[in-house]
């Protein structure tokens, strides 16, 4: 039996990177996968690729900052299938400019990062929980970062947003524990993704990040997707409010 058989799953930021890899893995595990993103061409192409492989996927345009879009999409999915089983709040941005200290950081950049990385997670959880309560529960997986656990010289808004995801996850986990809704956060280390490509293209930065990682390499999307799969599956039924750290040992120092 496949690990996500008959589960209706929703993944934000699903057009590329960790979201895309997770969508493909969920589909391989027999889930119906809704890929949600604002990168429509990429998302539609990936959904079509998954369908052509014999699995089940659909694409939806979703700006995670827009509450009306969340309400509309999740209402439609619930009406069509009668249940929503898994939500992966993965959509996020790195926050820019990363080299500035707090005293010089533009408030507009701060607001945008918080809106996508933190408010987007809040809105997804808000609407998914409403439907999951009605059908016996589910799993909500919020993608944070090692920088949701420790500070960094790069990107104060990013660190703040990912820290917010971490502690919000714990609050939601406690609130919904009696509704059989599990809420956990995933904390990737330094991962090779399209979002990180510009940062990692600097040889010095790349070398510095590898040197900070005890296992001696950057992570891949495959390193992260299997952790997300575990949290989505019934195998993790006793796990809620937890931090799933997949960082090559960075936070062990």
FIRORO-267135 format. One record per residue: chain; residue in three letters; x, y, z of N, C-alpha, C in turn. Coordinates in nm, 4 decimals. Layout:
! FIRORO-267135
kette|rest|n_c1|n_c2|n_c3|ca_c1|ca_c2|ca_c3|c_c1|c_c2|c_c3
A|Ala|X|Y|Z|X|Y|Z|X|Y|Z
...
//
This chain:
! FIRORO-267135
kette|rest|n_c1|n_c2|n_c3|ca_c1|ca_c2|ca_c3|c_c1|c_c2|c_c3
A|Unk|0.0837|-0.1192|0.0000|0.0000|0.0000|0.0000|0.0876|0.1246|0.0000
A|Unk|0.0519|0.2204|-0.0842|0.1256|0.3462|-0.0903|0.1031|0.4273|0.0374
A|Unk|0.2006|0.5092|0.0723|0.1993|0.5786|0.2022|0.0970|0.6922|0.2080
A|Unk|0.0538|0.7443|0.0931|-0.0453|0.8530|0.0914|-0.1688|0.8148|0.0096
A|Unk|-0.1975|0.6898|0.0035|-0.3089|0.6430|-0.0786|-0.4401|0.7092|-0.0373
A|Unk|-0.5095|0.7658|-0.1361|-0.6406|0.8298|-0.1193|-0.6362|0.9600|-0.0400
A|Unk|-0.5197|1.0141|-0.0144|-0.5110|1.1410|0.0575|-0.5128|1.2586|-0.0402
A|Unk|-0.5912|1.3587|-0.0054|-0.5950|1.4837|-0.0817|-0.4928|1.5772|-0.0193
A|Unk|-0.3946|1.6167|-0.0985|-0.2821|1.6948|-0.0459|-0.2668|1.8253|-0.1224
A|Unk|-0.2243|1.9278|-0.0510|-0.2061|2.0610|-0.1090|-0.0652|2.1072|-0.0754
A|Unk|0.0077|2.1525|-0.1756|0.1448|2.1995|-0.1561|0.1564|2.3391|-0.2155
A|Unk|0.1984|2.4357|-0.1355|0.2210|2.5702|-0.1883|0.3677|2.5832|-0.2300
A|Unk|0.3924|2.6795|-0.3181|0.5277|2.6926|-0.3720|0.5708|2.5659|-0.4429
A|Unk|0.4766|2.5034|-0.5142|0.4983|2.3688|-0.5674|0.5570|2.3657|-0.7076
A|Unk|0.5841|2.4810|-0.7659|0.6301|2.4823|-0.9048|0.7779|2.4504|-0.9198
A|Unk|0.8548|2.4650|-0.8113|0.9986|2.4423|-0.8222|1.0551|2.4061|-0.6855
A|Unk|1.1818|2.3674|-0.6838|1.2525|2.3436|-0.5593|1.1929|2.2337|-0.4733
A|Unk|1.1919|2.2562|-0.3428|1.1422|2.1573|-0.2479|0.9961|2.1250|-0.2744
A|Unk|0.9162|2.2270|-0.3089|0.7748|2.2035|-0.3353|0.7516|2.1108|-0.4523
A|Unk|0.8253|2.1304|-0.5604|0.8098|2.0460|-0.6792|0.8528|1.9028|-0.6501
A|Unk|0.9655|1.8874|-0.5821|1.0137|1.7531|-0.5488|0.9144|1.6807|-0.4589
A|Unk|0.8558|1.7539|-0.3641|0.7581|1.6945|-0.2735|0.6310|1.6561|-0.3479
A|Unk|0.5879|1.7401|-0.4414|0.4688|1.7092|-0.5203|0.4872|1.5800|-0.5995
A|Unk|0.6012|1.5649|-0.6609|0.6273|1.4433|-0.7379|0.6306|1.3205|-0.6479
A|Unk|0.6916|1.3338|-0.5293|0.6975|1.2211|-0.4363|0.5593|1.1855|-0.3835
A|Unk|0.4803|1.2854|-0.3470|0.3432|1.2598|-0.3009|0.2631|1.1865|-0.4082
A|Unk|0.2780|1.2307|-0.5327|0.2062|1.1657|-0.6424|0.2500|1.0202|-0.6575
A|Unk|0.3797|0.9961|-0.6430|0.4310|0.8583|-0.6501|0.3735|0.7722|-0.5385
A|Unk|0.3392|0.8350|-0.4262|0.2817|0.7623|-0.3131|0.1292|0.7586|-0.3185
A|Unk|0.0740|0.7892|-0.4358|-0.0685|0.7716|-0.4664|-0.1596|0.8765|-0.4038
A|Unk|-0.1042|0.9928|-0.3703|-0.1882|1.1047|-0.3268|-0.2456|1.1768|-0.4477
A|Unk|-0.3561|1.2468|-0.4262|-0.4021|1.3469|-0.5219|-0.3363|1.4771|-0.4795
A|Unk|-0.2534|1.5317|-0.5663|-0.1711|1.6466|-0.5303|-0.2225|1.7729|-0.5986
A|Unk|-0.2523|1.8731|-0.5183|-0.2815|2.0058|-0.5707|-0.1551|2.0901|-0.5577
A|Unk|-0.1012|2.1291|-0.6718|0.0162|2.2140|-0.6756|-0.0296|2.3589|-0.6809
A|Unk|0.0097|2.4382|-0.5839|-0.0329|2.5778|-0.5761|0.0885|2.6694|-0.5814
A|Unk|0.0790|2.7741|-0.6647|0.1933|2.8630|-0.6827|0.1462|2.9844|-0.7611
A|Unk|0.2377|3.0795|-0.7805|0.2113|3.1917|-0.8714|0.2919|3.1782|-0.9993
A|Unk|0.3795|3.0786|-1.0060|0.4558|3.0503|-1.1275|0.3735|2.9524|-1.2127
A|Unk|0.2759|3.0075|-1.2828|0.1729|2.9254|-1.3448|0.2255|2.8307|-1.4523
A|Unk|0.3109|2.8791|-1.5406|0.3593|2.7936|-1.6491|0.4348|2.6735|-1.5946
A|Unk|0.5212|2.6980|-1.4983|0.5983|2.5883|-1.4392|0.5080|2.4918|-1.3638
A|Unk|0.4136|2.5461|-1.2882|0.3244|2.4614|-1.2105|0.2335|2.3765|-1.2977
A|Unk|0.1779|2.4374|-1.4006|0.0917|2.3631|-1.4918|0.1700|2.2549|-1.5642
A|Unk|0.2935|2.2882|-1.6019|0.3776|2.1900|-1.6705|0.4098|2.0713|-1.5820
A|Unk|0.4402|2.0974|-1.4551|0.4713|1.9885|-1.3633|0.3479|1.9040|-1.3357
A|Unk|0.2329|1.9665|-1.3182|0.1098|1.8906|-1.2954|0.0795|1.8001|-1.4144
A|Unk|0.0977|1.8522|-1.5347|0.0740|1.7720|-1.6547|0.1721|1.6555|-1.6627
A|Unk|0.2955|1.6812|-1.6261|0.3974|1.5746|-1.6254|0.3594|1.4635|-1.5278
A|Unk|0.3101|1.5023|-1.4118|0.2686|1.4032|-1.3121|0.1506|1.3219|-1.3631
A|Unk|0.0535|1.3878|-1.4239|-0.0639|1.3182|-1.4782|-0.0227|1.2217|-1.5891
A|Unk|0.0668|1.2640|-1.6748|0.1118|1.1781|-1.7847|0.1852|1.0543|-1.7345
A|Unk|0.2414|1.0645|-1.6135|0.3106|0.9492|-1.5556|0.2128|0.8482|-1.4957
A|Unk|0.0834|0.8841|-1.4943|-0.0182|0.7950|-1.4408|-0.0628|0.8288|-1.3006
A|Unk|-0.0111|0.9377|-1.2445|-0.0487|0.9789|-1.1093|-0.1535|1.0902|-1.1154
A|Unk|-0.1875|1.1462|-0.9987|-0.2985|1.2413|-0.9905|-0.2492|1.3765|-0.9409
A|Unk|-0.2712|1.4794|-1.0220|-0.2274|1.6140|-0.9841|-0.3098|1.7184|-1.0563
A|Unk|-0.3253|1.8327|-0.9893|-0.3909|1.9488|-1.0479|-0.3142|2.0728|-1.0052
A|Unk|-0.3214|2.1762|-1.0866|-0.2534|2.3007|-1.0534|-0.3554|2.4097|-1.0217
A|Unk|-0.3243|2.4934|-0.9208|-0.4067|2.6087|-0.8868|-0.3165|2.7308|-0.8682
A|Unk|-0.3572|2.8415|-0.9236|-0.2869|2.9669|-0.8968|-0.3227|3.0118|-0.7559
A|Unk|-0.2214|3.0381|-0.6729|-0.2466|3.0820|-0.5357|-0.1360|3.1758|-0.4898
A|Unk|-0.1748|3.2976|-0.4575|-0.0870|3.3906|-0.3877|-0.1164|3.3721|-0.2400
A|Unk|-0.0211|3.3193|-0.1645|-0.0481|3.2797|-0.0259|-0.0794|3.3978|0.0650
A|Unk|-0.0571|3.5201|0.0173|-0.0894|3.6389|0.0965|-0.2373|3.6757|0.0877
A|Unk|-0.3109|3.6127|-0.0041|-0.4477|3.6518|-0.0364|-0.5474|3.5592|0.0334
A|Unk|-0.6147|3.6101|0.1351|-0.7064|3.5267|0.2122|-0.8232|3.4759|0.1286
A|Unk|-0.8739|3.5585|0.0388|-0.9866|3.5166|-0.0454|-0.9485|3.3988|-0.1342
A|Unk|-0.8263|3.4005|-0.1857|-0.7820|3.2893|-0.2700|-0.7729|3.1603|-0.1885
A|Unk|-0.7205|3.1684|-0.0678|-0.7164|3.0507|0.0190|-0.8569|2.9944|0.0421
A|Unk|-0.9481|3.0805|0.0780|-1.0850|3.0384|0.1065|-1.1486|2.9728|-0.0158
A|Unk|-1.1336|3.0373|-0.1312|-1.1948|2.9867|-0.2538|-1.1381|2.8509|-0.2943
A|Unk|-1.0063|2.8386|-0.2939|-0.9425|2.7150|-0.3412|-0.9697|2.5992|-0.2470
A|Unk|-0.9535|2.6209|-0.1168|-0.9755|2.5105|-0.0233|-1.1226|2.4723|-0.0141
A|Unk|-1.2129|2.5687|-0.0296|-1.3562|2.5364|-0.0321|-1.3884|2.4477|-0.1517
A|Unk|-1.3312|2.4834|-0.2659|-1.3569|2.4043|-0.3873|-1.3000|2.2629|-0.3744
A|Unk|-1.1790|2.2516|-0.3234|-1.1171|2.1196|-0.3080|-1.1984|2.0345|-0.2107
A|Unk|-1.2425|2.0936|-0.1020|-1.3221|2.0202|-0.0045|-1.4552|1.9746|-0.0628
A|Unk|-1.5193|2.0599|-0.1398|-1.6465|2.0243|-0.2016|-1.6299|1.9123|-0.3040
A|Unk|-1.5191|1.9169|-0.3784|-1.4971|1.8165|-0.4827|-1.4653|1.6793|-0.4253
A|Unk|-1.3912|1.6742|-0.3139|-1.3391|1.5468|-0.2647|-1.3932|1.5071|-0.1283
A|Unk|-1.4545|1.5998|-0.0570|-1.5109|1.5675|0.0727|-1.4118|1.5716|0.1872
A|Unk|-1.2845|1.5911|0.1573|-1.1845|1.5956|0.2638|-1.0558|1.6584|0.2112
A|Unk|-0.9817|1.7182|0.3035|-0.8456|1.7658|0.2790|-0.7593|1.7015|0.3869
A|Unk|-0.6571|1.6286|0.3466|-0.5806|1.5486|0.4415|-0.4452|1.6079|0.4784
A|Unk|-0.3813|1.6751|0.3833|-0.2456|1.7242|0.4070|-0.2296|1.8620|0.3435
A|Unk|-0.1712|1.9531|0.4188|-0.1302|2.0829|0.3640|0.0181|2.1018|0.3932
A|Unk|0.0947|2.1310|0.2885|0.2357|2.1654|0.3043|0.2505|2.3139|0.2729
A|Unk|0.2724|2.3933|0.3772|0.2942|2.5373|0.3604|0.4421|2.5599|0.3272
A|Unk|0.4723|2.5551|0.1984|0.6118|2.5601|0.1535|0.6492|2.6919|0.0868
A|Unk|0.5520|2.7653|0.0353|0.5827|2.8883|-0.0396|0.6630|2.9846|0.0467
A|Unk|0.7657|3.0429|-0.0131|0.8468|3.1376|0.0616|0.9474|3.2082|-0.0269
A|Unk|1.0019|3.3166|0.0243|1.1063|3.3902|-0.0451|1.2239|3.4094|0.0499
A|Unk|1.3402|3.4417|-0.0072|1.4593|3.4551|0.0734|1.4685|3.5855|0.1492
A|Unk|1.4002|3.6857|0.1017|1.4118|3.8169|0.1647|1.5347|3.8894|0.1125
A|Unk|1.5180|4.0132|0.0735|1.6290|4.0898|0.0156|1.6160|4.2351|0.0591
A|Unk|1.7265|4.3068|0.0658|1.8641|4.2630|0.0416|1.9259|4.1971|0.1650
A|Unk|1.9933|4.0834|0.1440|2.0382|4.0017|0.2566|2.1591|4.0614|0.3282
A|Unk|2.2323|4.1527|0.2645|2.3568|4.2012|0.3229|2.3366|4.3173|0.4208
A|Unk|2.2158|4.3723|0.4280|2.1931|4.4900|0.5118|2.1668|4.4525|0.6574
A|Unk|2.2163|4.5368|0.7473|2.1841|4.5213|0.8885|2.0447|4.5780|0.9158
A|Unk|1.9923|4.5456|1.0324|1.8569|4.5865|1.0676|1.8383|4.7374|1.0527
A|Unk|1.9345|4.8167|1.0948|1.9200|4.9623|1.0927|1.9019|5.0186|0.9521
A|Unk|1.9454|4.9420|0.8509|1.9369|4.9883|0.7127|1.8327|4.9130|0.6307
A|Unk|1.7590|4.8240|0.6943|1.6711|4.7343|0.6181|1.5415|4.8058|0.5781
A|Unk|1.5037|4.7994|0.4499|1.3811|4.8671|0.4040|1.2563|4.7991|0.4598
A|Unk|1.1636|4.8770|0.5098|1.0432|4.8206|0.5704|0.9578|4.7495|0.4662
A|Unk|0.9606|4.7949|0.3419|0.8823|4.7280|0.2380|0.9304|4.5850|0.2143
A|Unk|1.0621|4.5660|0.2165|1.1162|4.4315|0.2007|1.0816|4.3445|0.3214
A|Unk|1.0891|4.4043|0.4390|1.0483|4.3326|0.5600|0.9030|4.2867|0.5492
A|Unk|0.8142|4.3773|0.5130|0.6709|4.3458|0.5064|0.6418|4.2358|0.4043
A|Unk|0.7091|4.2406|0.2901|0.6851|4.1402|0.1859|0.7287|4.0018|0.2327
A|Unk|0.8449|3.9949|0.2959|0.8951|3.8656|0.3428|0.8041|3.8070|0.4500
A|Unk|0.7633|3.8896|0.5450|0.6739|3.8429|0.6508|0.5398|3.7990|0.5925
A|Unk|0.4896|3.8738|0.4959|0.3584|3.8417|0.4373|0.3592|3.7054|0.3688
A|Unk|0.4637|3.6779|0.2934|0.4693|3.5507|0.2203|0.5085|3.4361|0.3125
A|Unk|0.6149|3.4540|0.3877|0.6716|3.3431|0.4646|0.5946|3.3108|0.5919
A|Unk|0.5370|3.4117|0.6557|0.4692|3.3885|0.7841|0.3173|3.4000|0.7728
A|Unk|0.2679|3.5104|0.7171|0.1227|3.5259|0.7038|0.0649|3.4197|0.6118
A|Unk|0.1386|3.3828|0.5077|0.0935|3.2769|0.4177|0.0727|3.1449|0.4907
A|Unk|0.1627|3.1140|0.5829|0.1498|2.9920|0.6631|0.0282|3.0018|0.7556
A|Unk|0.0091|3.1169|0.8176|-0.1079|3.1388|0.9032|-0.2381|3.1183|0.8258
A|Unk|-0.2468|3.1793|0.7069|-0.3704|3.1690|0.6292|-0.3969|3.0258|0.5831
A|Unk|-0.2929|2.9582|0.5392|-0.3103|2.8195|0.4975|-0.3588|2.7325|0.6116
A|Unk|-0.2985|2.7507|0.7274|-0.3379|2.6736|0.8448|-0.4807|2.7076|0.8865
A|Unk|-0.5139|2.8346|0.8819|-0.6475|2.8804|0.9203|-0.7556|2.8084|0.8409
A|Unk|-0.7404|2.8036|0.7096|-0.8463|2.7458|0.6269|-0.8383|2.5939|0.6194
A|Unk|-0.7183|2.5384|0.6182|-0.7075|2.3923|0.6174|-0.7659|2.3339|0.7450
A|Unk|-0.7372|2.3962|0.8583|-0.7871|2.3440|0.9862|-0.9395|2.3420|0.9895
A|Unk|-1.0025|2.4430|0.9319|-1.1495|2.4465|0.9311|-1.2076|2.3238|0.8626
A|Unk|-1.1483|2.2859|0.7511|-1.2010|2.1705|0.6773|-1.1564|2.0389|0.7397
A|Unk|-1.0329|2.0324|0.7884|-0.9840|1.9091|0.8500|-1.0642|1.8735|0.9747
A|Unk|-1.1077|1.9730|1.0520|-1.1892|1.9478|1.1709|-1.3181|1.8750|1.1356
A|Unk|-1.3730|1.9066|1.0206|-1.5019|1.8513|0.9802|-1.4926|1.7063|0.9347
A|Unk|-1.3718|1.6620|0.9004|-1.3572|1.5282|0.8413|-1.2600|1.4389|0.9168
A|Unk|-1.2344|1.4708|1.0435|-1.1592|1.3784|1.1264|-1.0119|1.4043|1.1413
A|Unk|-0.9616|1.5165|1.0872|-0.8225|1.5516|1.1106|-0.7374|1.5571|0.9856
A|Unk|-0.6065|1.5722|1.0059|-0.5137|1.5827|0.8953|-0.3769|1.6241|0.9444
A|Unk|-0.2896|1.6522|0.8496|-0.1525|1.6911|0.8817|-0.1177|1.8213|0.8106
A|Unk|-0.0692|1.9181|0.8869|-0.0223|2.0452|0.8324|0.1284|2.0519|0.8556
A|Unk|0.2021|2.0776|0.7498|0.3481|2.0767|0.7550|0.3974|2.2135|0.7095
A|Unk|0.4619|2.2845|0.7998|0.5078|2.4201|0.7721|0.6585|2.4214|0.7503
A|Unk|0.7014|2.4702|0.6351|0.8439|2.4697|0.6042|0.9081|2.5954|0.6606
A|Unk|0.9920|2.5753|0.7609|1.0680|2.6829|0.8217|1.2109|2.6757|0.7686
A|Unk|1.3100|2.6806|0.8560|1.4505|2.6826|0.8151|1.5361|2.6661|0.9396
A|Unk|1.6642|2.6322|0.9209|1.7550|2.6388|1.0356|1.7598|2.7807|1.0885
A|Unk|1.7345|2.8779|1.0001|1.7330|3.0175|1.0432|1.6026|3.0555|1.1120
A|Unk|1.5159|2.9591|1.1331|1.4056|2.9757|1.2255|1.4430|2.9305|1.3653
A|Unk|1.5661|2.8777|1.3788|1.6160|2.8283|1.5071|1.7331|2.9095|1.5593
A|Unk|1.8149|2.9616|1.4681|1.9343|3.0378|1.5064|1.9420|3.1639|1.4219
A|Unk|2.0222|3.2592|1.4674|2.0377|3.3840|1.3936|2.1416|3.3725|1.2832
A|Unk|2.1471|3.4764|1.1996|2.2420|3.4814|1.0898|2.2746|3.6272|1.0582
A|Unk|2.3874|3.6475|0.9962|2.4225|3.7829|0.9521|2.3476|3.8207|0.8259
A|Unk|2.2815|3.7238|0.7620|2.2122|3.7489|0.6362|2.0607|3.7527|0.6574
A|Unk|1.9959|3.8575|0.6130|1.8511|3.8569|0.6011|1.7726|3.8542|0.7308
A|Unk|1.7626|3.9668|0.7991|1.6874|3.9719|0.9247|1.5403|3.9368|0.9039
A|Unk|1.4813|3.9792|0.7931|1.3391|3.9515|0.7705|1.3155|3.8023|0.7486
A|Unk|1.4072|3.7377|0.6792|1.3941|3.5934|0.6554|1.3985|3.5179|0.7878
A|Unk|1.4964|3.5495|0.8712|1.5096|3.4837|1.0005|1.3856|3.5070|1.0867
A|Unk|1.3372|3.6298|1.0886|1.2174|3.6609|1.1665|1.0964|3.5830|1.1174
A|Unk|1.0805|3.5746|0.9866|0.9641|3.5054|0.9307|0.9695|3.3558|0.9598
A|Unk|1.0879|3.2968|0.9502|1.1001|3.1529|0.9736|1.0906|3.1199|1.1223
A|Unk|1.1363|3.2120|1.2073|1.1143|3.1941|1.3504|0.9671|3.2004|1.3854
A|Unk|0.8954|3.2886|1.3175|0.7502|3.2983|1.3388|0.6812|3.1688|1.2991
A|Unk|0.7242|3.1086|1.1894|0.6667|2.9812|1.1460|0.6872|2.8744|1.2521
A|Unk|0.8066|2.8716|1.3093|0.8375|2.7715|1.4121|0.7418|2.7816|1.5302
A|Unk|0.7289|2.8998|1.5898|0.6496|2.9108|1.7117|0.4994|2.9101|1.6820
A|Unk|0.4604|2.9604|1.5649|0.3196|2.9494|1.5247|0.2795|2.8029|1.5115
A|Unk|0.3690|2.7227|1.4569|0.3420|2.5796|1.4417|0.3103|2.5160|1.5762
A|Unk|0.3853|2.5511|1.6789|0.3618|2.4939|1.8110|0.2267|2.5384|1.8678
A|Unk|0.1939|2.6656|1.8469|0.0650|2.7159|1.8948|-0.0508|2.6434|1.8265
A|Unk|-0.0407|2.6285|1.6955|-0.1471|2.5604|1.6209|-0.1564|2.4129|1.6595
A|Unk|-0.0415|2.3509|1.6824|-0.0414|2.2100|1.7210|-0.1171|2.1889|1.8510
A|Unk|-0.0951|2.2760|1.9477|-0.1649|2.2653|2.0761|-0.3138|2.2918|2.0584
A|Unk|-0.3476|2.3934|1.9824|-0.4881|2.4293|1.9642|-0.5684|2.3185|1.8969
A|Unk|-0.5068|2.2471|1.8032|-0.5818|2.1505|1.7228|-0.5535|2.0052|1.7585
A|Unk|-0.4832|1.9828|1.8687|-0.4486|1.8452|1.9050|-0.5724|1.7597|1.9312
A|Unk|-0.6774|1.8195|1.9844|-0.7996|1.7438|2.0131|-0.8838|1.7195|1.8880
A|Unk|-0.8458|1.7816|1.7784|-0.9186|1.7633|1.6524|-0.8472|1.6664|1.5588
A|Unk|-0.7437|1.5984|1.6100|-0.6651|1.5040|1.5301|-0.5958|1.5724|1.4124
A|Unk|-0.5630|1.7000|1.4312|-0.4861|1.7736|1.3307|-0.3447|1.7904|1.3839
A|Unk|-0.2508|1.7332|1.3145|-0.1101|1.7442|1.3539|-0.0460|1.8600|1.2782
A|Unk|0.0346|1.9390|1.3482|0.1017|2.0544|1.2874|0.2488|2.0490|1.3263
A|Unk|0.3355|2.0358|1.2285|0.4787|2.0255|1.2521|0.5551|2.1185|1.1588
A|Unk|0.6762|2.1543|1.1996|0.7599|2.2380|1.1142|0.8833|2.1604|1.0681
A|Unk|0.9268|2.1896|0.9469|1.0477|2.1300|0.8897|1.1519|2.2404|0.8761
A|Unk|1.2748|2.2096|0.9161|1.3816|2.3095|0.9184|1.4988|2.2637|0.8321
A|Unk|1.4929|2.2942|0.7019|1.6048|2.2565|0.6148|1.7283|2.3408|0.6441
A|Unk|1.8446|2.2815|0.6163|1.9694|2.3556|0.6197|1.9928|2.4267|0.4886
A|Unk|2.1151|2.4294|0.4416|2.1499|2.4990|0.3180|2.1240|2.4048|0.2005
A|Unk|2.0193|2.4348|0.1253|1.9708|2.3439|0.0218|1.9884|2.4063|-0.1161
A|Unk|2.0287|2.3240|-0.2122|2.0411|2.3684|-0.3513|1.9018|2.3771|-0.4129
A|Unk|1.8498|2.4974|-0.4276|1.7201|2.5202|-0.4896|1.7308|2.6394|-0.5838
A|Unk|1.6348|2.6546|-0.6746|1.6358|2.7738|-0.7603|1.6341|2.9033|-0.6811
A|Unk|1.5641|2.9051|-0.5677|1.5567|3.0259|-0.4853|1.6937|3.0659|-0.4324
A|Unk|1.7766|2.9651|-0.4029|1.9084|2.9916|-0.3455|2.0176|3.0049|-0.4512
A|Unk|1.9826|2.9904|-0.5776|2.0830|2.9828|-0.6834|2.1723|3.1059|-0.6898
A|Unk|2.1123|3.2247|-0.6799|2.1931|3.3463|-0.6916|2.2917|3.3581|-0.5756
A|Unk|2.2478|3.3230|-0.4548|2.3359|3.3276|-0.3386|2.4480|3.2251|-0.3518
A|Unk|2.4121|3.1032|-0.3949|2.5102|2.9957|-0.4026|2.6036|3.0087|-0.5220
A|Unk|2.5718|3.0991|-0.6138|2.6599|3.1194|-0.7293|2.7887|3.1913|-0.6907
A|Unk|2.7911|3.2533|-0.5740|2.9117|3.3172|-0.5231|3.0004|3.2080|-0.4609
A|Unk|3.1175|3.1807|-0.5193|3.2023|3.0709|-0.4701|3.2385|3.0832|-0.3224
A|Unk|3.2604|3.2059|-0.2761|3.2970|3.2246|-0.1361|3.1807|3.1916|-0.0433
A|Unk|3.0618|3.2381|-0.0816|2.9434|3.2076|-0.0005|2.9195|3.0574|0.0016
A|Unk|2.9287|2.9959|-0.1144|2.9072|2.8509|-0.1240|3.0049|2.7748|-0.0335
A|Unk|3.1313|2.8146|-0.0401|3.2331|2.7503|0.0421|3.2057|2.7714|0.1899
A|Unk|3.1652|2.8919|0.2272|3.1362|2.9225|0.3671|3.0217|2.8365|0.4200
A|Unk|2.9163|2.8212|0.3392|2.8008|2.7437|0.3839|2.8348|2.5954|0.3966
A|Unk|2.9138|2.5440|0.3051|2.9568|2.4042|0.3147|3.0422|2.3843|0.4394
A|Unk|3.1297|2.4800|0.4670|3.2158|2.4696|0.5843|3.1368|2.4751|0.7150
A|Unk|3.0200|2.5386|0.7121|2.9347|2.5444|0.8304|2.8545|2.4162|0.8513
A|Unk|2.8559|2.3289|0.7515|2.7738|2.2075|0.7536|2.8611|2.0869|0.7870
A|Unk|2.8440|2.0253|0.9028|2.9313|1.9160|0.9436|2.9413|1.8000|0.8447
A|Unk|2.8350|1.7687|0.7709|2.8445|1.6570|0.6768|2.9253|1.6936|0.5527
A|Unk|2.9599|1.8220|0.5353|3.0520|1.8618|0.4307|2.9943|1.8807|0.2929
A|Unk|2.8629|1.9031|0.2853|2.8011|1.9306|0.1552|2.6741|2.0096|0.1749
A|Unk|2.6268|2.0693|0.0661|2.4946|2.1307|0.0678|2.3893|2.0219|0.0559
A|Unk|2.2691|2.0532|0.1028|2.1601|1.9579|0.0911|2.0930|1.9654|-0.0448
A|Unk|2.0145|1.8636|-0.0757|1.9349|1.8593|-0.1984|1.7874|1.8546|-0.1625
A|Unk|1.7037|1.8797|-0.2615|1.5594|1.8730|-0.2355|1.5181|1.7318|-0.1951
A|Unk|1.5903|1.6310|-0.2424|1.5587|1.4939|-0.2039|1.5829|1.4704|-0.0551
A|Unk|1.6807|1.5399|0.0019|1.7061|1.5263|0.1453|1.5877|1.5744|0.2275
A|Unk|1.5128|1.6684|0.1734|1.4024|1.7291|0.2481|1.2693|1.6596|0.2205
A|Unk|1.2470|1.6180|0.0982|1.1139|1.5698|0.0601|1.0718|1.4450|0.1374
A|Unk|1.1671|1.3601|0.1730|1.1294|1.2389|0.2449|1.0878|1.2681|0.3884
A|Unk|1.1456|1.3732|0.4480|1.0994|1.4159|0.5799|0.9570|1.4680|0.5748
A|Unk|0.9262|1.5431|0.4709|0.7901|1.5944|0.4535|0.6928|1.4792|0.4322
A|Unk|0.7339|1.3802|0.3541|0.6488|1.2628|0.3312|0.6172|1.1921|0.4623
A|Unk|0.7167|1.1760|0.5474|0.6936|1.1110|0.6773|0.5876|1.1854|0.7576
A|Unk|0.5964|1.3175|0.7616|0.5000|1.3963|0.8380|0.3612|1.3926|0.7757
A|Unk|0.3542|1.3757|0.6446|0.2254|1.3675|0.5762|0.1586|1.2316|0.5965
A|Unk|0.2388|1.1295|0.6187|0.1864|0.9936|0.6289|0.1341|0.9649|0.7692
A|Unk|0.0606|0.8559|0.7813|0.0082|0.8151|0.9109|0.1176|0.7604|1.0026
A|Unk|0.2369|0.7380|0.9493|0.3479|0.6881|1.0299|0.3877|0.7870|1.1403
A|Unk|0.3566|0.9139|1.1199|0.3946|1.0171|1.2167|0.2766|1.0601|1.3034
A|Unk|0.1855|0.9674|1.3310|0.0608|1.0013|1.3988|0.0798|1.0505|1.5425
A|Unk|0.1972|1.0242|1.6028|0.2222|1.0680|1.7408|0.3108|1.1928|1.7440
A|Unk|0.3248|1.2584|1.6308|0.4178|1.3709|1.6200|0.3409|1.4981|1.5876
A|Unk|0.3432|1.5927|1.6793|0.2824|1.7232|1.6524|0.3537|1.8299|1.7350
A|Unk|0.3605|1.9498|1.6805|0.4296|2.0586|1.7464|0.5804|2.0431|1.7459
A|Unk|0.6309|1.9564|1.6602|0.7733|1.9235|1.6604|0.8500|1.9986|1.5528
A|Unk|0.9803|2.0102|1.5753|1.0714|2.0688|1.4772|1.1489|1.9550|1.4112
A|Unk|1.1240|1.9332|1.2848|1.1936|1.8300|1.2105|1.3119|1.8967|1.1418
A|Unk|1.4307|1.8826|1.2015|1.5504|1.9521|1.1518|1.6265|1.8605|1.0573
A|Unk|1.6457|1.9061|0.9325|1.7192|1.8303|0.8306|1.8268|1.9235|0.7755
A|Unk|1.9400|1.9289|0.8461|2.0339|2.0376|0.8186|2.1798|1.9955|0.8075
A|Unk|2.2047|1.8662|0.7964|2.3435|1.8236|0.7835|2.4270|1.8489|0.9066
A|Unk|2.3641|1.8744|1.0191|2.4349|1.8949|1.1443|2.4648|2.0376|1.1823
A|Unk|2.4121|2.1340|1.1063|2.4439|2.2759|1.1309|2.4096|2.3175|1.2736
A|Unk|2.2890|2.2842|1.3179|2.2449|2.3290|1.4501|2.2952|2.2398|1.5628
A|Unk|2.3731|2.1367|1.5288|2.4322|2.0516|1.6325|2.5577|2.1140|1.6917
A|Unk|2.6119|2.2155|1.6252|2.7351|2.2788|1.6738|2.7091|2.3564|1.8032
//
